[in-house]
């Protein structure tokens, strides 16, 4: 236990931000969101299957 405390103090002396995982991760996520325009404007949702369905409807109409 004492050894662990010494190692923690040594690590903090070398780098004060060594145990600030959450704040650093949050900053990284914020930068990632700022650089991604799709996230800013909402998802660019386009229909996936509607074109194929419309083609199938046209083909069926022609067959009748």
PDB file with SEQRES, HELIX, SHEET and CRYST1 records, atoms N, CA, C and O in Angstrom:
SEQRES   1 A   64  UNK UNK UNK UNK UNK UNK UNK UNK UNK UNK UNK UNK UNK          
SEQRES   2 A   64  UNK UNK UNK UNK UNK UNK UNK UNK UNK UNK UNK UNK UNK          
SEQRES   3 A   64  UNK UNK UNK UNK UNK UNK UNK UNK UNK UNK UNK UNK UNK          
SEQRES   4 A   64  UNK UNK UNK UNK UNK UNK UNK UNK UNK UNK UNK UNK UNK          
SEQRES   5 A   64  UNK UNK UNK UNK UNK UNK UNK UNK UNK UNK UNK UNK              
HELIX    1 AA1 UNK A    2  UNK A   14  1                                  13    
HELIX    2 AA2 UNK A   21  UNK A   35  1                                  15    
HELIX    3 AA3 UNK A   37  UNK A   41  1                                   5    
HELIX    4 AA4 UNK A   50  UNK A   63  1                                  14    
CRYST1    1.000    1.000    1.000  90.00  90.00  90.00 P 1           1          
ATOM      1  N   UNK A   1       0.832  -1.188   0.000  1.00  0.00           N  
ATOM      2  CA  UNK A   1       0.000   0.000   0.000  1.00  0.00           C  
ATOM      3  C   UNK A   1       0.878   1.254   0.000  1.00  0.00           C  
ATOM      4  O   UNK A   1       0.621   2.212  -0.729  1.00  0.00           O  
ATOM      5  N   UNK A   2       1.890   1.222   0.813  1.00  0.00           N  
ATOM      6  CA  UNK A   2       2.789   2.374   0.894  1.00  0.00           C  
ATOM      7  C   UNK A   2       3.541   2.550  -0.425  1.00  0.00           C  
ATOM      8  O   UNK A   2       3.761   3.668  -0.890  1.00  0.00           O  
ATOM      9  N   UNK A   3       3.931   1.412  -1.019  1.00  0.00           N  
ATOM     10  CA  UNK A   3       4.648   1.451  -2.296  1.00  0.00           C  
ATOM     11  C   UNK A   3       3.750   2.047  -3.388  1.00  0.00           C  
ATOM     12  O   UNK A   3       4.212   2.821  -4.226  1.00  0.00           O  
ATOM     13  N   UNK A   4       2.490   1.686  -3.367  1.00  0.00           N  
ATOM     14  CA  UNK A   4       1.546   2.206  -4.356  1.00  0.00           C  
ATOM     15  C   UNK A   4       1.397   3.712  -4.222  1.00  0.00           C  
ATOM     16  O   UNK A   4       1.388   4.429  -5.223  1.00  0.00           O  
ATOM     17  N   UNK A   5       1.279   4.192  -2.998  1.00  0.00           N  
ATOM     18  CA  UNK A   5       1.160   5.634  -2.779  1.00  0.00           C  
ATOM     19  C   UNK A   5       2.405   6.363  -3.272  1.00  0.00           C  
ATOM     20  O   UNK A   5       2.310   7.450  -3.842  1.00  0.00           O  
ATOM     21  N   UNK A   6       3.567   5.763  -3.051  1.00  0.00           N  
ATOM     22  CA  UNK A   6       4.808   6.374  -3.531  1.00  0.00           C  
ATOM     23  C   UNK A   6       4.830   6.428  -5.061  1.00  0.00           C  
ATOM     24  O   UNK A   6       5.251   7.424  -5.649  1.00  0.00           O  
ATOM     25  N   UNK A   7       4.375   5.354  -5.694  1.00  0.00           N  
ATOM     26  CA  UNK A   7       4.343   5.331  -7.158  1.00  0.00           C  
ATOM     27  C   UNK A   7       3.359   6.369  -7.702  1.00  0.00           C  
ATOM     28  O   UNK A   7       3.627   7.019  -8.712  1.00  0.00           O  
ATOM     29  N   UNK A   8       2.224   6.516  -7.026  1.00  0.00           N  
ATOM     30  CA  UNK A   8       1.240   7.519  -7.445  1.00  0.00           C  
ATOM     31  C   UNK A   8       1.820   8.918  -7.310  1.00  0.00           C  
ATOM     32  O   UNK A   8       1.669   9.741  -8.213  1.00  0.00           O  
ATOM     33  N   UNK A   9       2.473   9.192  -6.209  1.00  0.00           N  
ATOM     34  CA  UNK A   9       3.076  10.513  -6.001  1.00  0.00           C  
ATOM     35  C   UNK A   9       4.169  10.779  -7.027  1.00  0.00           C  
ATOM     36  O   UNK A   9       4.304  11.896  -7.526  1.00  0.00           O  
ATOM     37  N   UNK A  10       4.946   9.750  -7.337  1.00  0.00           N  
ATOM     38  CA  UNK A  10       6.014   9.900  -8.325  1.00  0.00           C  
ATOM     39  C   UNK A  10       5.422  10.195  -9.711  1.00  0.00           C  
ATOM     40  O   UNK A  10       5.919  11.054 -10.439  1.00  0.00           O  
ATOM     41  N   UNK A  11       4.364   9.476 -10.059  1.00  0.00           N  
ATOM     42  CA  UNK A  11       3.722   9.690 -11.355  1.00  0.00           C  
ATOM     43  C   UNK A  11       3.121  11.090 -11.437  1.00  0.00           C  
ATOM     44  O   UNK A  11       3.229  11.750 -12.471  1.00  0.00           O  
ATOM     45  N   UNK A  12       2.494  11.544 -10.367  1.00  0.00           N  
ATOM     46  CA  UNK A  12       1.917  12.890 -10.353  1.00  0.00           C  
ATOM     47  C   UNK A  12       2.996  13.963 -10.422  1.00  0.00           C  
ATOM     48  O   UNK A  12       2.782  15.024 -11.009  1.00  0.00           O  
ATOM     49  N   UNK A  13       4.155  13.692  -9.826  1.00  0.00           N  
ATOM     50  CA  UNK A  13       5.253  14.654  -9.878  1.00  0.00           C  
ATOM     51  C   UNK A  13       5.775  14.790 -11.312  1.00  0.00           C  
ATOM     52  O   UNK A  13       6.139  15.883 -11.745  1.00  0.00           O  
ATOM     53  N   UNK A  14       5.808  13.677 -12.040  1.00  0.00           N  
ATOM     54  CA  UNK A  14       6.292  13.705 -13.420  1.00  0.00           C  
ATOM     55  C   UNK A  14       5.279  14.362 -14.360  1.00  0.00           C  
ATOM     56  O   UNK A  14       5.644  15.163 -15.221  1.00  0.00           O  
ATOM     57  N   UNK A  15       4.003  14.012 -14.181  1.00  0.00           N  
ATOM     58  CA  UNK A  15       2.950  14.543 -15.043  1.00  0.00           C  
ATOM     59  C   UNK A  15       1.682  14.703 -14.214  1.00  0.00           C  
ATOM     60  O   UNK A  15       1.113  13.720 -13.741  1.00  0.00           O  
ATOM     61  N   UNK A  16       1.251  15.929 -14.043  1.00  0.00           N  
ATOM     62  CA  UNK A  16       0.109  16.205 -13.176  1.00  0.00           C  
ATOM     63  C   UNK A  16      -1.206  15.692 -13.767  1.00  0.00           C  
ATOM     64  O   UNK A  16      -2.184  15.522 -13.039  1.00  0.00           O  
ATOM     65  N   UNK A  17      -1.238  15.449 -15.056  1.00  0.00           N  
ATOM     66  CA  UNK A  17      -2.477  15.007 -15.698  1.00  0.00           C  
ATOM     67  C   UNK A  17      -2.527  13.499 -15.919  1.00  0.00           C  
ATOM     68  O   UNK A  17      -3.351  13.019 -16.698  1.00  0.00           O  
ATOM     69  N   UNK A  18      -1.682  12.765 -15.265  1.00  0.00           N  
ATOM     70  CA  UNK A  18      -1.579  11.331 -15.526  1.00  0.00           C  
ATOM     71  C   UNK A  18      -2.860  10.569 -15.181  1.00  0.00           C  
ATOM     72  O   UNK A  18      -3.130   9.540 -15.800  1.00  0.00           O  
ATOM     73  N   UNK A  19      -3.641  11.024 -14.240  1.00  0.00           N  
ATOM     74  CA  UNK A  19      -4.864  10.322 -13.843  1.00  0.00           C  
ATOM     75  C   UNK A  19      -6.136  11.055 -14.260  1.00  0.00           C  
ATOM     76  O   UNK A  19      -7.197  10.809 -13.685  1.00  0.00           O  
ATOM     77  N   UNK A  20      -6.059  11.929 -15.224  1.00  0.00           N  
ATOM     78  CA  UNK A  20      -7.225  12.686 -15.682  1.00  0.00           C  
ATOM     79  C   UNK A  20      -7.773  12.092 -16.980  1.00  0.00           C  
ATOM     80  O   UNK A  20      -7.876  12.782 -17.994  1.00  0.00           O  
ATOM     81  N   UNK A  21      -8.117  10.825 -16.937  1.00  0.00           N  
ATOM     82  CA  UNK A  21      -8.577  10.132 -18.132  1.00  0.00           C  
ATOM     83  C   UNK A  21      -9.878  10.717 -18.680  1.00  0.00           C  
ATOM     84  O   UNK A  21      -9.990  10.983 -19.877  1.00  0.00           O  
ATOM     85  N   UNK A  22     -10.849  10.915 -17.809  1.00  0.00           N  
ATOM     86  CA  UNK A  22     -12.174  11.347 -18.257  1.00  0.00           C  
ATOM     87  C   UNK A  22     -12.145  12.715 -18.919  1.00  0.00           C  
ATOM     88  O   UNK A  22     -12.759  12.907 -19.968  1.00  0.00           O  
ATOM     89  N   UNK A  23     -11.449  13.656 -18.326  1.00  0.00           N  
ATOM     90  CA  UNK A  23     -11.433  14.999 -18.905  1.00  0.00           C  
ATOM     91  C   UNK A  23     -10.713  15.008 -20.253  1.00  0.00           C  
ATOM     92  O   UNK A  23     -11.127  15.709 -21.177  1.00  0.00           O  
ATOM     93  N   UNK A  24      -9.651  14.241 -20.361  1.00  0.00           N  
ATOM     94  CA  UNK A  24      -8.921  14.176 -21.628  1.00  0.00           C  
ATOM     95  C   UNK A  24      -9.775  13.493 -22.690  1.00  0.00           C  
ATOM     96  O   UNK A  24      -9.808  13.934 -23.838  1.00  0.00           O  
ATOM     97  N   UNK A  25     -10.465  12.422 -22.313  1.00  0.00           N  
ATOM     98  CA  UNK A  25     -11.339  11.723 -23.254  1.00  0.00           C  
ATOM     99  C   UNK A  25     -12.479  12.626 -23.711  1.00  0.00           C  
ATOM    100  O   UNK A  25     -12.825  12.647 -24.893  1.00  0.00           O  
ATOM    101  N   UNK A  26     -13.061  13.368 -22.778  1.00  0.00           N  
ATOM    102  CA  UNK A  26     -14.143  14.293 -23.134  1.00  0.00           C  
ATOM    103  C   UNK A  26     -13.665  15.359 -24.107  1.00  0.00           C  
ATOM    104  O   UNK A  26     -14.386  15.715 -25.039  1.00  0.00           O  
ATOM    105  N   UNK A  27     -12.468  15.868 -23.903  1.00  0.00           N  
ATOM    106  CA  UNK A  27     -11.906  16.865 -24.819  1.00  0.00           C  
ATOM    107  C   UNK A  27     -11.704  16.267 -26.208  1.00  0.00           C  
ATOM    108  O   UNK A  27     -11.986  16.916 -27.215  1.00  0.00           O  
ATOM    109  N   UNK A  28     -11.214  15.023 -26.258  1.00  0.00           N  
ATOM    110  CA  UNK A  28     -11.004  14.363 -27.542  1.00  0.00           C  
ATOM    111  C   UNK A  28     -12.333  14.167 -28.271  1.00  0.00           C  
ATOM    112  O   UNK A  28     -12.412  14.386 -29.479  1.00  0.00           O  
ATOM    113  N   UNK A  29     -13.369  13.759 -27.553  1.00  0.00           N  
ATOM    114  CA  UNK A  29     -14.678  13.563 -28.162  1.00  0.00           C  
ATOM    115  C   UNK A  29     -15.257  14.882 -28.663  1.00  0.00           C  
ATOM    116  O   UNK A  29     -15.873  14.924 -29.728  1.00  0.00           O  
ATOM    117  N   UNK A  30     -15.064  15.956 -27.904  1.00  0.00           N  
ATOM    118  CA  UNK A  30     -15.572  17.262 -28.311  1.00  0.00           C  
ATOM    119  C   UNK A  30     -14.897  17.715 -29.609  1.00  0.00           C  
ATOM    120  O   UNK A  30     -15.563  18.231 -30.507  1.00  0.00           O  
ATOM    121  N   UNK A  31     -13.589  17.525 -29.708  1.00  0.00           N  
ATOM    122  CA  UNK A  31     -12.874  17.892 -30.930  1.00  0.00           C  
ATOM    123  C   UNK A  31     -13.357  17.048 -32.105  1.00  0.00           C  
ATOM    124  O   UNK A  31     -13.508  17.549 -33.220  1.00  0.00           O  
ATOM    125  N   UNK A  32     -13.595  15.774 -31.848  1.00  0.00           N  
ATOM    126  CA  UNK A  32     -14.061  14.876 -32.893  1.00  0.00           C  
ATOM    127  C   UNK A  32     -15.432  15.315 -33.406  1.00  0.00           C  
ATOM    128  O   UNK A  32     -15.685  15.298 -34.611  1.00  0.00           O  
ATOM    129  N   UNK A  33     -16.309  15.705 -32.492  1.00  0.00           N  
ATOM    130  CA  UNK A  33     -17.642  16.162 -32.884  1.00  0.00           C  
ATOM    131  C   UNK A  33     -17.584  17.489 -33.631  1.00  0.00           C  
ATOM    132  O   UNK A  33     -18.355  17.705 -34.566  1.00  0.00           O  
ATOM    133  N   UNK A  34     -16.686  18.375 -33.232  1.00  0.00           N  
ATOM    134  CA  UNK A  34     -16.564  19.673 -33.899  1.00  0.00           C  
ATOM    135  C   UNK A  34     -16.063  19.515 -35.325  1.00  0.00           C  
ATOM    136  O   UNK A  34     -16.430  20.297 -36.202  1.00  0.00           O  
ATOM    137  N   UNK A  35     -15.229  18.512 -35.562  1.00  0.00           N  
ATOM    138  CA  UNK A  35     -14.653  18.315 -36.884  1.00  0.00           C  
ATOM    139  C   UNK A  35     -15.548  17.500 -37.808  1.00  0.00           C  
ATOM    140  O   UNK A  35     -15.260  17.394 -39.000  1.00  0.00           O  
ATOM    141  N   UNK A  36     -16.619  16.928 -37.291  1.00  0.00           N  
ATOM    142  CA  UNK A  36     -17.487  16.090 -38.100  1.00  0.00           C  
ATOM    143  C   UNK A  36     -18.782  16.838 -38.411  1.00  0.00           C  
ATOM    144  O   UNK A  36     -19.641  16.963 -37.538  1.00  0.00           O  
ATOM    145  N   UNK A  37     -18.938  17.335 -39.633  1.00  0.00           N  
ATOM    146  CA  UNK A  37     -20.125  18.135 -39.965  1.00  0.00           C  
ATOM    147  C   UNK A  37     -21.419  17.333 -39.922  1.00  0.00           C  
ATOM    148  O   UNK A  37     -22.478  17.908 -39.667  1.00  0.00           O  
ATOM    149  N   UNK A  38     -21.372  16.026 -40.161  1.00  0.00           N  
ATOM    150  CA  UNK A  38     -22.590  15.220 -40.109  1.00  0.00           C  
ATOM    151  C   UNK A  38     -23.168  15.204 -38.703  1.00  0.00           C  
ATOM    152  O   UNK A  38     -24.386  15.222 -38.528  1.00  0.00           O  
ATOM    153  N   UNK A  39     -22.303  15.173 -37.708  1.00  0.00           N  
ATOM    154  CA  UNK A  39     -22.791  15.171 -36.335  1.00  0.00           C  
ATOM    155  C   UNK A  39     -23.377  16.521 -35.959  1.00  0.00           C  
ATOM    156  O   UNK A  39     -24.307  16.597 -35.156  1.00  0.00           O  
ATOM    157  N   UNK A  40     -22.837  17.583 -36.537  1.00  0.00           N  
ATOM    158  CA  UNK A  40     -23.344  18.913 -36.221  1.00  0.00           C  
ATOM    159  C   UNK A  40     -24.732  19.137 -36.815  1.00  0.00           C  
ATOM    160  O   UNK A  40     -25.589  19.749 -36.178  1.00  0.00           O  
ATOM    161  N   UNK A  41     -24.950  18.657 -38.004  1.00  0.00           N  
ATOM    162  CA  UNK A  41     -26.210  18.894 -38.698  1.00  0.00           C  
ATOM    163  C   UNK A  41     -27.206  17.759 -38.492  1.00  0.00           C  
ATOM    164  O   UNK A  41     -28.298  17.794 -39.059  1.00  0.00           O  
ATOM    165  N   UNK A  42     -26.868  16.800 -37.730  1.00  0.00           N  
ATOM    166  CA  UNK A  42     -27.712  15.617 -37.593  1.00  0.00           C  
ATOM    167  C   UNK A  42     -27.271  14.602 -38.625  1.00  0.00           C  
ATOM    168  O   UNK A  42     -26.512  14.917 -39.541  1.00  0.00           O  
ATOM    169  N   UNK A  43     -27.737  13.424 -38.472  1.00  0.00           N  
ATOM    170  CA  UNK A  43     -27.334  12.382 -39.416  1.00  0.00           C  
ATOM    171  C   UNK A  43     -27.914  12.674 -40.788  1.00  0.00           C  
ATOM    172  O   UNK A  43     -29.070  13.072 -40.931  1.00  0.00           O  
ATOM    173  N   UNK A  44     -27.091  12.468 -41.772  1.00  0.00           N  
ATOM    174  CA  UNK A  44     -27.528  12.646 -43.149  1.00  0.00           C  
ATOM    175  C   UNK A  44     -28.239  11.359 -43.562  1.00  0.00           C  
ATOM    176  O   UNK A  44     -27.633  10.453 -44.133  1.00  0.00           O  
ATOM    177  N   UNK A  45     -29.512  11.301 -43.266  1.00  0.00           N  
ATOM    178  CA  UNK A  45     -30.268  10.075 -43.486  1.00  0.00           C  
ATOM    179  C   UNK A  45     -30.902  10.102 -44.870  1.00  0.00           C  
ATOM    180  O   UNK A  45     -31.704  10.978 -45.195  1.00  0.00           O  
ATOM    181  N   UNK A  46     -30.525   9.135 -45.656  1.00  0.00           N  
ATOM    182  CA  UNK A  46     -31.097   8.986 -46.985  1.00  0.00           C  
ATOM    183  C   UNK A  46     -31.818   7.641 -47.030  1.00  0.00           C  
ATOM    184  O   UNK A  46     -31.425   6.703 -46.336  1.00  0.00           O  
ATOM    185  N   UNK A  47     -32.853   7.544 -47.831  1.00  0.00           N  
ATOM    186  CA  UNK A  47     -33.551   6.261 -47.924  1.00  0.00           C  
ATOM    187  C   UNK A  47     -32.645   5.207 -48.558  1.00  0.00           C  
ATOM    188  O   UNK A  47     -31.943   5.474 -49.534  1.00  0.00           O  
ATOM    189  N   UNK A  48     -32.675   4.027 -47.995  1.00  0.00           N  
ATOM    190  CA  UNK A  48     -31.801   2.969 -48.488  1.00  0.00           C  
ATOM    191  C   UNK A  48     -32.464   2.119 -49.568  1.00  0.00           C  
ATOM    192  O   UNK A  48     -31.828   1.765 -50.561  1.00  0.00           O  
ATOM    193  N   UNK A  49     -33.728   1.796 -49.377  1.00  0.00           N  
ATOM    194  CA  UNK A  49     -34.365   0.802 -50.228  1.00  0.00           C  
ATOM    195  C   UNK A  49     -35.476   1.356 -51.112  1.00  0.00           C  
ATOM    196  O   UNK A  49     -36.001   0.632 -51.958  1.00  0.00           O  
ATOM    197  N   UNK A  50     -35.840   2.596 -50.940  1.00  0.00           N  
ATOM    198  CA  UNK A  50     -36.999   3.132 -51.650  1.00  0.00           C  
ATOM    199  C   UNK A  50     -36.813   3.103 -53.165  1.00  0.00           C  
ATOM    200  O   UNK A  50     -37.781   2.904 -53.899  1.00  0.00           O  
ATOM    201  N   UNK A  51     -35.606   3.293 -53.635  1.00  0.00           N  
ATOM    202  CA  UNK A  51     -35.363   3.292 -55.080  1.00  0.00           C  
ATOM    203  C   UNK A  51     -35.662   1.917 -55.673  1.00  0.00           C  
ATOM    204  O   UNK A  51     -36.280   1.813 -56.732  1.00  0.00           O  
ATOM    205  N   UNK A  52     -35.228   0.880 -54.996  1.00  0.00           N  
ATOM    206  CA  UNK A  52     -35.495  -0.475 -55.480  1.00  0.00           C  
ATOM    207  C   UNK A  52     -36.984  -0.798 -55.420  1.00  0.00           C  
ATOM    208  O   UNK A  52     -37.512  -1.467 -56.308  1.00  0.00           O  
ATOM    209  N   UNK A  53     -37.653  -0.333 -54.388  1.00  0.00           N  
ATOM    210  CA  UNK A  53     -39.094  -0.569 -54.284  1.00  0.00           C  
ATOM    211  C   UNK A  53     -39.850   0.136 -55.403  1.00  0.00           C  
ATOM    212  O   UNK A  53     -40.768  -0.433 -55.993  1.00  0.00           O  
ATOM    213  N   UNK A  54     -39.466   1.370 -55.693  1.00  0.00           N  
ATOM    214  CA  UNK A  54     -40.131   2.107 -56.770  1.00  0.00           C  
ATOM    215  C   UNK A  54     -39.901   1.441 -58.125  1.00  0.00           C  
ATOM    216  O   UNK A  54     -40.805   1.405 -58.960  1.00  0.00           O  
ATOM    217  N   UNK A  55     -38.709   0.921 -58.343  1.00  0.00           N  
ATOM    218  CA  UNK A  55     -38.429   0.206 -59.592  1.00  0.00           C  
ATOM    219  C   UNK A  55     -39.290  -1.046 -59.696  1.00  0.00           C  
ATOM    220  O   UNK A  55     -39.827  -1.356 -60.760  1.00  0.00           O  
ATOM    221  N   UNK A  56     -39.416  -1.758 -58.585  1.00  0.00           N  
ATOM    222  CA  UNK A  56     -40.238  -2.968 -58.583  1.00  0.00           C  
ATOM    223  C   UNK A  56     -41.696  -2.637 -58.868  1.00  0.00           C  
ATOM    224  O   UNK A  56     -42.368  -3.388 -59.575  1.00  0.00           O  
ATOM    225  N   UNK A  57     -42.195  -1.534 -58.337  1.00  0.00           N  
ATOM    226  CA  UNK A  57     -43.575  -1.111 -58.591  1.00  0.00           C  
ATOM    227  C   UNK A  57     -43.766  -0.799 -60.068  1.00  0.00           C  
ATOM    228  O   UNK A  57     -44.774  -1.188 -60.657  1.00  0.00           O  
ATOM    229  N   UNK A  58     -42.816  -0.108 -60.667  1.00  0.00           N  
ATOM    230  CA  UNK A  58     -42.915   0.226 -62.092  1.00  0.00           C  
ATOM    231  C   UNK A  58     -42.928  -1.034 -62.949  1.00  0.00           C  
ATOM    232  O   UNK A  58     -43.696  -1.132 -63.906  1.00  0.00           O  
ATOM    233  N   UNK A  59     -42.080  -1.990 -62.605  1.00  0.00           N  
ATOM    234  CA  UNK A  59     -42.020  -3.243 -63.365  1.00  0.00           C  
ATOM    235  C   UNK A  59     -43.344  -3.988 -63.253  1.00  0.00           C  
ATOM    236  O   UNK A  59     -43.840  -4.518 -64.247  1.00  0.00           O  
ATOM    237  N   UNK A  60     -43.916  -4.037 -62.067  1.00  0.00           N  
ATOM    238  CA  UNK A  60     -45.199  -4.723 -61.870  1.00  0.00           C  
ATOM    239  C   UNK A  60     -46.325  -4.039 -62.646  1.00  0.00           C  
ATOM    240  O   UNK A  60     -47.200  -4.702 -63.203  1.00  0.00           O  
ATOM    241  N   UNK A  61     -46.289  -2.715 -62.675  1.00  0.00           N  
ATOM    242  CA  UNK A  61     -47.318  -1.982 -63.422  1.00  0.00           C  
ATOM    243  C   UNK A  61     -47.217  -2.297 -64.912  1.00  0.00           C  
ATOM    244  O   UNK A  61     -48.234  -2.449 -65.589  1.00  0.00           O  
ATOM    245  N   UNK A  62     -45.993  -2.394 -65.420  1.00  0.00           N  
ATOM    246  CA  UNK A  62     -45.789  -2.689 -66.837  1.00  0.00           C  
ATOM    247  C   UNK A  62     -46.245  -4.110 -67.167  1.00  0.00           C  
ATOM    248  O   UNK A  62     -46.768  -4.359 -68.253  1.00  0.00           O  
ATOM    249  N   UNK A  63     -46.046  -5.036 -66.234  1.00  0.00           N  
ATOM    250  CA  UNK A  63     -46.426  -6.427 -66.464  1.00  0.00           C  
ATOM    251  C   UNK A  63     -47.939  -6.604 -66.494  1.00  0.00           C  
ATOM    252  O   UNK A  63     -48.431  -7.520 -67.152  1.00  0.00           O  
ATOM    253  N   UNK A  64     -48.674  -5.767 -65.811  1.00  0.00           N  
ATOM    254  CA  UNK A  64     -50.137  -5.914 -65.763  1.00  0.00           C  
ATOM    255  C   UNK A  64     -50.741  -5.343 -66.966  1.00  0.00           C  
ATOM    256  O   UNK A  64     -51.963  -5.368 -67.114  1.00  0.00           O  
TER     257      UNK A  64                                                      
END                                                                             
